[in-house]
Amino acid sequence: MRLRFVMTCAVNAYLSLFIQVVAARQLNDRCVYPTGLREEMARKYPGTHPIRWEDLDEYDRQYFQKGMVS
């Protein structure tokens, strides 16, 4: 009985940690484009690609954030 309790607690702790790791990994790529968007843009607008937050320099990031607040 005690072994079952310990095993249940261990499994719950493992699953809780696993879920947090998966959730943290998803936060690293905050902007996930919809399926097919890149292909659609490449077809309609050759030579272009959607930009990411990391693609912007500091000035453009501040300008974008200021525009979003207003």
N, C-alpha and C positions, 0 to 999 in steps of 0.2 A: 504494500500500500504506500509506504513512504517512498519507495523507488519510483513508483508511478507518478507521485507528486513532484519529485525532483526532476524526472524526465519531462513532465509537462511544463514545468517552470523553465527548464533549459530550452525546450523547443520554442516556447513563447518569447524568451529573450532573444534567441537567434532570429526568429521571424521579425521581431520588432527592429532589430539592428539591420537586417537585410532590407526591410522596407525603407528605412531611413537612408541607406546607402543608395538604393535605386532612386529615391526621390531627390537626393542631393545630386546625383549624376544627371538627372533631367534638368535641373536648374542651371547647370553649366551652359546649356544651349537654350537660352531663354526664348529665342525667336526661331521656332520651327515652322518652315514654310509648308503650306498645304501640299499634298501629294500632287505632282504634275505641274506645279507652278513654274519651276525652273525650265521644264521642257516647253511649256506654253510660251514663256517669255523668249526662249531661244528661237522658237519657231516664228513668233510675231515680230520680235525685235532682235534680229541677229547681232551678236557682238555685245549685248547688254547682259547684266545679271543683277539680281536683287542684292542690296548691300546689307551688311550686318552692323550692329552697334560698334563692333571692333574695327570696322572699316573707316569710321569717322574719326577725325582728329579732335582734339580737345575743344577747339572753338566751335566746330559744327555740333558737337554733343551738347554744349551749353546753349547754343542757338536753338537746337531742337527741343531741349527741355524747357527753355523759356517760352517757346511757342506752344508747347503742350499745356503749360500752366495757364496761359491767358485765355 
